[in-house]
Amino acid sequence: MTIQQGNFLENNGIRTHYHDEGSGIPLVLLHGSGPGVSAWENWGNVIPHLAENYRVIAADMAGFGLTDCEPDLTLNMKVWVSQLLGFLEALNVGPSVLVGNSFGGALSLAATLRQPEAVLGLVLMGTPAGQFEQTSALSEGAAFEPSLEGMRAILERFPYDTSIVTESMVRERYEMSLRHSGRTALRALMPQSSEEGPRLVRGMPAEKLATIDKPALLLHGREDSVIPMEVAVGAARNLPKSELHIFGECGHWVQLERPKAFVGLISEFLSRHGF
């Protein structure tokens, strides 16, 4: 899948690259992290199908994809939330359904806490929440040094069936990783080292999840080696209006490994909630 260039919107010092297709209720697709990731790489295969019934917006966040920002900008979740909300306001999108993959799911939750009136509902896949031990797949992504061989090794940690990792995917993500060779975005997302015990990933805690009163669909691969399935189970217990679907023989990329089921479950969920 060749990376497709979309549109650009400059707001608050960040020139956000994004795709905008279809019409109807807005679905805002938020990509994950990892070397060389972009909105199109995460979502390009499902955008045409979702755009048949919805307005689909997929943006590269600061530090990822084709989005440009000041090199000395300190990236963190507050910056990404401000970028996202400012970007959607500048586009005059209105209340939206946030669809987040991994880091994008964490961003969706944080944006909902910050500005709940901007969010209609949530679809979260492989989303870090609560507290859990950092997986080797996460730590290897943060330690990536650009090479085609290294990129393939990292990408093969994501899906259950590694055959979906194609030569073109490896090369496109490798080339995109060179654009962000400083990896400041990845470092900002990794837990700090500790002299005692394992590194812990700290997502949104249970008490904050419990305050998010939005319909939420959680999708997770049973064999996810990046964000363990148990993390999704915990999040589903704490989000008041949530439902959880676990995919067997599936890793961290539900939208790539189960695209038809992904689109179908989202469509049914949105229809049931009147979106």
C-alpha positions in Angstrom: 0.0 0.0 0.0 1.6 3.2 -1.2 1.4 6.2 1.2 -1.1 8.7 -0.1 -0.7 12.4 0.5 -3.8 14.2 1.7 -4.4 17.7 2.9 -2.6 20.1 5.3 -3.9 22.4 7.9 -1.7 24.7 10.0 -2.9 25.5 13.5 -1.0 26.6 16.6 2.4 26.0 15.0 1.7 22.5 13.8 1.1 21.7 10.1 -1.2 18.7 10.4 -1.3 16.3 7.4 -4.7 14.5 7.1 -7.1 12.6 4.9 -10.8 13.6 4.7 -13.2 11.4 2.8 -16.9 10.7 2.7 -19.8 12.5 4.4 -22.0 12.0 7.4 -21.2 11.5 11.1 -17.5 12.3 11.5 -15.2 9.3 12.4 -11.8 10.6 13.4 -9.2 7.8 13.0 -6.2 8.2 15.2 -3.1 6.1 14.4 -0.8 4.2 16.8 2.8 4.8 17.6 5.9 2.8 16.4 8.6 3.6 13.9 7.4 4.9 10.6 3.7 4.9 11.4 1.3 7.3 9.7 -2.5 7.7 9.5 -2.6 6.3 6.0 -0.4 3.3 6.9 -2.7 2.4 9.8 -6.0 3.2 8.1 -5.7 3.3 4.3 -7.2 -0.1 3.8 -10.4 0.7 5.7 -10.9 4.4 4.9 -12.8 3.7 1.6 -15.2 1.3 3.2 -16.0 3.5 6.2 -16.3 6.6 3.9 -19.2 4.9 2.2 -21.4 5.9 5.2 -19.4 8.4 7.3 -17.1 11.3 7.0 -13.7 9.8 7.7 -10.8 12.0 9.0 -7.4 10.5 9.6 -4.6 12.8 10.8 -0.9 12.4 11.4 -0.1 13.6 14.9 2.9 15.7 15.7 6.1 13.6 15.4 4.5 11.1 13.0 3.8 10.8 9.3 3.9 13.9 7.1 2.9 16.4 9.9 5.4 19.1 10.5 6.1 21.0 13.8 8.8 23.0 15.4 11.8 20.8 16.0 12.1 22.0 19.6 8.5 21.3 20.5 8.3 19.0 23.5 5.9 16.2 22.6 3.6 14.8 25.2 -0.1 13.8 25.6 -1.1 17.4 26.4 0.4 18.6 23.2 -1.3 15.9 21.1 -4.7 16.5 22.8 -4.3 20.2 22.0 -3.3 19.5 18.4 -6.2 17.1 17.9 -8.9 19.4 19.4 -7.6 22.5 17.7 -7.3 20.7 14.4 -11.0 19.4 14.6 -12.2 22.9 15.6 -10.3 24.5 12.7 -12.0 22.0 10.4 -15.3 22.8 12.0 -15.9 19.1 12.3 -18.3 19.2 15.3 -18.9 16.3 17.7 -17.2 13.1 16.4 -16.6 9.5 17.1 -13.0 8.9 17.9 -11.5 5.7 16.6 -8.1 5.1 18.2 -5.4 2.4 17.6 -3.1 1.9 20.5 -1.5 5.3 21.2 -4.5 6.7 19.2 -6.8 5.1 21.7 -5.0 6.6 24.6 -5.2 10.0 22.8 -9.0 9.5 22.3 -9.5 8.9 26.0 -7.4 11.9 27.0 -9.3 14.2 24.5 -12.6 12.9 25.8 -11.6 13.9 29.3 -10.4 17.3 28.2 -13.5 18.2 26.0 -16.3 15.6 26.4 -18.7 17.8 24.4 -16.5 17.2 21.3 -16.9 13.4 21.4 -20.0 11.3 20.5 -18.5 7.9 21.2 -15.2 5.9 21.2 -13.8 2.9 19.3 -10.6 1.7 21.0 -8.2 -1.0 19.6 -5.2 -2.3 21.5 -5.4 0.7 23.8 -3.1 1.1 26.8 -5.1 1.8 29.9 -4.5 1.2 33.6 -1.0 0.0 34.6 0.9 -2.9 33.1 4.4 -4.1 32.6 6.0 -2.9 29.4 6.2 -5.6 26.8 9.3 -6.4 24.8 7.5 -5.4 21.6 7.0 -1.9 23.0 10.6 -1.5 24.2 12.0 -2.8 20.9 10.0 -0.2 19.0 11.4 2.6 21.1 15.0 1.3 20.6 14.6 1.0 16.8 17.6 2.1 14.7 16.6 2.7 11.1 17.2 -0.3 8.8 15.0 -2.4 6.6 15.9 -5.5 8.5 15.2 -3.9 11.9 11.9 -2.5 10.6 10.7 -5.9 9.4 11.6 -7.5 12.8 9.6 -4.9 14.6 6.6 -5.0 12.3 6.4 -8.8 12.6 5.8 -8.4 16.3 2.5 -6.7 15.6 0.2 -9.2 13.8 -0.6 -12.8 14.6 -0.1 -13.8 11.0 3.2 -12.2 9.9 2.4 -12.7 6.2 0.5 -9.4 6.2 3.9 -7.7 6.7 4.8 -7.1 3.0 8.0 -5.8 1.5 6.2 -2.6 0.5 4.9 -2.0 4.1 8.5 -2.5 5.5 10.0 -0.1 3.0 7.3 2.6 3.4 7.5 2.5 7.1 11.3 2.5 7.0 11.4 5.5 4.7 8.9 7.3 6.9 11.0 6.5 10.0 13.9 8.4 8.4 11.8 11.5 8.5 11.5 11.2 12.3 14.9 9.8 13.0 15.1 11.6 16.3 12.2 9.5 17.6 11.2 12.2 20.1 7.5 11.1 19.8 8.4 7.4 20.6 10.5 8.4 23.6 7.7 10.6 25.0 5.4 7.6 25.0 7.8 5.1 26.7 7.9 4.7 30.5 10.9 6.0 32.4 13.5 3.6 33.6 13.5 2.5 37.2 16.2 0.9 39.3 13.7 -1.3 41.0 11.4 -3.7 39.2 10.1 -3.8 35.6 9.2 -0.7 33.6 5.5 0.0 34.0 3.3 1.6 31.3 0.8 3.9 33.0 -2.3 4.5 30.9 -5.5 6.3 32.1 -6.3 5.0 35.6 -9.5 3.3 36.5 -11.0 6.2 38.4 -10.7 8.5 35.3 -12.0 5.8 32.9 -15.1 5.6 35.2 -15.9 9.2 34.5 -16.1 8.8 30.7 -19.8 8.5 30.0 -19.6 7.8 26.3 -20.5 4.7 24.4 -17.3 2.8 23.8 -16.5 -0.2 21.7 -13.2 -2.0 22.6 -11.6 -4.3 20.0 -8.6 -6.4 20.9 -6.5 -9.3 19.5 -6.2 -12.2 21.9 -2.6 -12.7 20.7 -1.6 -9.0 21.0 2.0 -9.0 22.1 2.2 -5.2 22.3 -0.7 -4.4 24.6 -1.9 -7.6 26.5 -5.5 -8.6 26.1 -5.9 -8.3 29.9 -5.5 -4.5 29.5 -8.6 -4.3 27.4 -10.6 -6.4 29.8 -9.6 -4.1 32.6 -10.6 -1.0 30.6 -13.9 -2.5 29.7 -14.6 -3.1 33.4 -14.1 0.5 34.1 -15.6 2.4 31.2 -19.3 2.6 32.2 -20.8 2.3 28.7 -18.3 -0.1 27.1 -18.5 -3.4 25.2 -15.5 -5.6 24.4 -14.9 -7.9 21.4 -11.9 -10.2 21.5 -10.5 -11.6 18.2 -8.8 -15.0 18.3 -5.7 -15.5 16.2 -5.2 -11.8 16.0 -2.5 -9.5 17.2 -2.2 -5.7 17.7 -3.6 -4.6 14.3 -7.3 -5.5 14.3 -8.0 -3.1 11.4 -5.4 -4.8 9.3 -5.9 -8.4 10.4 -9.7 -8.4 10.5 -10.7 -5.4 8.3 -14.2 -6.7 7.3 -15.1 -7.5 10.9 -13.6 -4.2 12.0 -15.8 -2.2 9.6 -18.9 -4.3 10.4 -18.6 -4.0 14.1 -18.1 -0.3 14.0 -21.1 0.2 11.7 -23.3 -1.9 13.9 -22.1 -0.2 17.0 -22.7 3.3 15.6 -26.1 2.4 14.2 -27.2 0.9 17.5 -26.3 4.1 19.3 -28.1 6.3 16.7 -24.9 7.8 15.2 
